[in-house]
């Protein structure tokens, strides 16, 4: 690794390379469950929530919603139990950060869930894990069993009055169940169809009870916040934009990865502030020998692509939006100059078409229609008018469905069509000349 790189700040990843860190015997001497004990013995649930608010922790699943604010929405005094659901359905192509947490430091994941459950006064945690992650499921179940035997899960945790069960629920391989209400439907044993909101899950979630849903990485930050304070967390990363009163900045640390056509694919942890170029060229090692980078999707497959000339942007929520993309999962996908961008669109449209739940017509029909048009162009049977047809399709799909899957299907392919228009035209049959012209 070259010197002078943007430094890593290992908080979530501090145990990733420690042998047997997935066991309680190794994790506990390294600090596991100390924050849980601090919260239960010295803090009220409201105080934990207040520290998370001070931290300005934003959701790490892609949406970036302020976590503490989300917790404050949970309905009180309903006469029903409150639940916490951890979204571990990491099914987006190019995303793999949560798997590292679950497999290499599952006790951190469990502790984060328990402290968060205490904050919202939840009686149970459901960890909904992607079904194709058998190792993650085994590691989490093993950690929960160890924690339960040590009095860290279950009734009267650590001798206090706080009781909370933790259950792992494997998914069934549906990307749509990464959408929080589709996840809730699946958790209840039903088809993973997203729900119309309102009511929002904080009011009526799983089993029609108040429910908070957060990503694995999001909740894994909570023990550090409890240990060091929300203000210390907020000092890390990118502060709020003073010109934008709604900005929360990009605080704390973030797991970021690189995959695709690079020399050194992998996962690292940084305070937001590293640029996408430093991530891809510095830590990712840049393109393979003799090649050049053509495009990068900053996080997962659902964000708009950026050209090589656009990579000097900080990996922050607001910063990437300003240049027309988004942080997403923070795990970048790199495409070099050997990548056929038309075929890339075929693959992306096929994925979203296949994973659409079919509930909303614009998504159910539109994703497959996009795939057919892209395939026609890729096969050399397209015409220039297909580009206008695609733009019309994008407008007819985006913003017209219950959940964001349709929007996520449009964003990357629309950016590719606009930025690589020449590649599409090169594959097309010229429009016929009108008779008598």
N, C-alpha and C positions, 0 to 999 in steps of 0.2 A: 504494500500500500504506500502510495506517495506521501511525503511529508507535507505539512502546511495545509492539510484538509480541515474543513470545518469540523470542530471537535464533537465527538459523541458525548451525550450526557446519559449515563446508564442508570435508570431508575427502575423501570419495568423489566429491563433486560439484565439486571445485575446478576441474576442467578442462571442465565441461559447456558453458560459454559461451566457451571459448577456440577461436578458428578453427583448424580442421585439427588439433585435439588427438588425433584418431584416428590420426595419422601418427607414426611413430617420430621423424621430424625435429623435430617440435614437442614430443612427449611426453618424449623423453629429456632435453633441456635443462631440463625442468620436474620432473625427479626420477625419471622412470620407470626401473626396473630397478636403482636404487641399493640398495634393500633386498635384492634378489636377490643382488647382489654382496656386500653385507655378510654375508648369511647363509652364502653359499658360502665366503667367505674367512675369516670370523672366528667362525662358530658351528657347532656340531655339530647334526645333526638333532634330537637330544634337547633341546638348548638352545632351538631354535626352538619345539618343542612346549611346553616349560616356560613360555616367554613367553606363548604363546597361553593356556595354563592360567591364568597369573597375570592375564591380561586379563579373564577371565570372559566372553569372547566367546561369545554364544549364537547358534544357527542362525537365520539371517534368512529361511529359507524358510517359517516358520510354526510349527514345532515348538518352537523355542527351546532345543534340547538343547545343553549345553556343548561347544563345538567341540574344545577341547584334550582333554577326557575321551574324546570320540569317537575322536580320533586314537590315543589310548593303547590302544584296543581292538584295533588292527590286529595280526593274527597275524604272528609273527616266525619266521624260520628254517624256513619251510615248504618251501623248495626251489622255490617258485613266485614269479613276479614279483608285485609289489604295484602296484595301479593306483589312480589318483585320478579320480573322475568328478565333473564339475561339472554340477549340475542347473540347466540354463537353460531348462527346459520350463515357462516362465511362462504357463500356460494358464488360470489362474483368472480369471473375470470380475472386473474392477475392479483387477487387478494389472498394473503396468506399470513397476515400478522397475528390474528387471534389464535391460529393454530399453534404458533410458537408459545404464546402465553399458556394455553391449556396443556400443552405437552411438556414444556420445560419448567414451568412454575405454577402448577395447578393450585397450590395452597395460596398463592397471591390472589388468584381468581376467586377462590372460595372466600378468602378473607374480605376482599373487596365487596363481594355479594352480601356477606353478613353485616358488615358495617353499614352498607347502604340500606339493607333491610331494616336495621335498627333505626336509621334516620327517618325512614318513612313509616316506621312501626308496622312492618310487614311480618306476617306469621310464617311465611314460606317463600322459598326462592325456587323458581323453575329455570334451569339452564337448558335452553333449547339449542342443541348442537346439530350441525350439519351431519346427516347420516353417513356421508362419505368420509367422515373423520373418526374411524374406529379407535385410533390411538388416543385421540383427544378424549373420547368418551371413556376409555379405560383409565386414563390418567386422572380424569376428574372424579370418576366413581371411586377410584382408589384413595384419592385425597380426601374425599368426603367421608369415606369409611374410617380413615385414620383420625380425621378431625372429630367425628362422632365418638369414637372410642376415647378420645382425650377430653371429652366434655366441651368441645368447641362448636358442635352442631347438635341441635335437638332441644331438650327441655332444660331450662335454667342454666343457660350457657355461662361457664366460668363462675358458677355459684350465684349468678344474678337472677333477676326476675325476667330476663329476656329469653324467650324461647323461639326458635326458628328452625324449621326443617329445610333441607336443600336437596332437590331432586334433579337428576339429569334426564332430559327427554330427547332421544334421538329423532331427528327429522327424517323425512322420506325422500330426500333428493329433489326438492322443489325450490327453485330460486325465489319464487314469489313469497315463500314463507320467511324470507329475510325482511319483507315489509311487515311492520309491527302488528297490524291487525290481521293480516294473513297468517302470521305466526300464531296469534291467539286462537284463531279458528282451528288451526292444525293441532295446537296444544289441547284443545277441547275434543279432539278426535274427529273433527269435521274436515271437509275439503278446504284447502288453503285459499279461500277467496277473501281479499281485503274487504273490510267493512266501510260503510259510509260513515263519515264523521261530521258532526257530533252524533252520539256521545263519544267523547275521547276516552282512551283507555284509563286515564287517571280517575275518571268518574265511573266508567263501566267497562272493565277490561275482561280478563279471563274469568270464566264462570260468573260473569256479570257483576264482578266485584272490582273495587278500585285497584288499579294495576299500574305500576311504573315499569317501562321497558327501556333498558339501556344495553349498549354494546359491551362486549367483553373488555376491550381496552379502556373504555370509559370508566367502568366500575373498578378496574384494576388500579386506577390512579387514586382512588379514594383513601386507601390506607396511608399513602404518603402525605396526602393533604391533612389527614387527622394527626399524623405524627409531627408534621412541620408547620402546619397552619396554612390557611388559604392564601394569605398575603404572600408567603414565600413562593407558593406555586405560581401566583399571578405575576411575580417578578421575572419568571422564566419566559422565554419565547418572545413573541411580538406583542407589544402593548396595544390597547385600543387606538383606533384612528381618531385623533382629536377633531378631525373635520366631519366625522360621522358619529352623531350621538347614539346611534344604535349599535355601534361596533363593540364587540367584546374582545377583540384581538384574537391571538392564537397562543394561549398561555400553556405553561407546563412543558412536558416533553411529548414527542410523538414517535411511534414506531413507523419507519418509512422503509420501503423496499423497492427493488428494481428487478424486473424480469424481462424476458424477451431477448432481443438480439444485442446483448452486451457481453463483455468479457467476464464480468464478475457479478452475476446475479446474487442477491442476498437481502438481508434485513438488518437494519441498524436503528439506533434511537438517537434523536436529536431534539434540541429545543428548536421550534419553528424559527426560521431565519436562514437556514441553509437554502441555497437556490436549487432549482431543479437541475441546472447545469452541473453544480457541484455534486449533487446526488448521483446523476447519471454518468458523468465523466470521471468524477473523483472516486466515489465509492463503487459505482458500477463498472468502472474501468473503461468506459467509452465503448465505441463500436468494435466489432470483430475486425481482425486484420484486413486491410484493404477495402474496408467499407466506410460509409458515412451514415450518420443518423438522419433519417428522413422526418420522423414524427415521434412524439412521445405523448401518451395519455397519462396525466399526472397521478391518477389514483383509481385503480380498477378499470373496467372496460367502459364504464358509463359516463365518463367525462369527455368533453371536447378535446381534440388533439391539439398539440402545440408543435410548431415547426422548430427546427434546430435553432433558428435565429430568435426564437421566443423563449428560450430556456433560462434566461437571466432574470428569473422571477422567484421571489421567496416562496417556500412551501408553507404558506399560511392560508387560512380560510378566505380572508378578504382579498389578499394579494392575487391569488389565482383567479378569483371571480373578476377582478378588474381587467385581466388580460383575456377574458372570454372563456375561461375553463373553470376548474374547481378542484379542491383538494381531494374530495372523495375519500377513499380508504388510505391515501398516502402511499400506495404501492404502485409505482410507475411501470407502464408497459412501453418498451422501446421497440420501434420498427425502423430498420435500416433501409438503405437504398436498393436492397434486393426484394423488398416487400412490395407486392402488388396491392395498391391501395383499393382497387376495385374488388379484388378477392377478399380483402380485409372487411369491406362493407358487407359482402355476402355472408361472411362468417358471423359478423356482429348481428346482422339482421336475423340470421338463422337462429342464433342463440336466443335472442329476445322473443322471436316468434314461437320457438319451442317452449320457452319458459312462461309465456303469457298464460294466465289462468283462464282466459277466455270470457271473463265476466263482462268486460266493456268492449263494445263493438269497434271503436277506433283502434284499440290495441290488438284485439283478436284478429281483425281483418287487415289492419294497417301494417303490422309487423311482417306478416307473410307477403303482403303486396310489395312492400319494400324489398324483401328478399328476392321476389320474382323479377323485379325490375333490375336489381343489381346483378342477378344471375344472367339475365338477358344481355346486359352490357358486357359482363365478363366473358360471355360466349361469343361476342362479336356481332350480336344481332340487335344491339341497341341503336337508337337514333338520337340526335341532339335534343329533340323534344322530350326525351326521357328525363333530362335534368330538370326541366320545368315541372314535369310530372312529379318528380321526387320532392321538389320544393313544395308543391301543393300537398303532397302526402304528409310532409313534415308538419305543415300548418294544421292539417286535419287530425293529426294524432296528438301533438303536444298540448298539454293542459286540458284535455277533454276526457280524462278517465278518473276513476276513483283513487288510484294510487299513482306512484311516480314511475312505475316500470315503463310505461309508454314514453314518458319524457326521457328516461335513461336510454331507451332504444334510439331515440331521435338524435340526442346531443352529439354522440361521437360520429355517426355517419353523416350528419349534416355538415359538421366541421370538415370532414374529409372531402365531401363533394365540393365544398366551396374552396378549400385550400389546394386541392389536387384536381381541379376541373380538367386540366390538360390531359391527365391520365385517362379520364373517362372519355373525352373526345377522341383520343387516339385509338380507342377500341371500337368506336362507333362507325356505322355506315352513314355516309353523308345523306342528308335529306334529299329525296327525289326532286328533280327540277320540274315545276308545273308545266303541263303541255302548252305549247305555243309561246313559252317564255323566251 
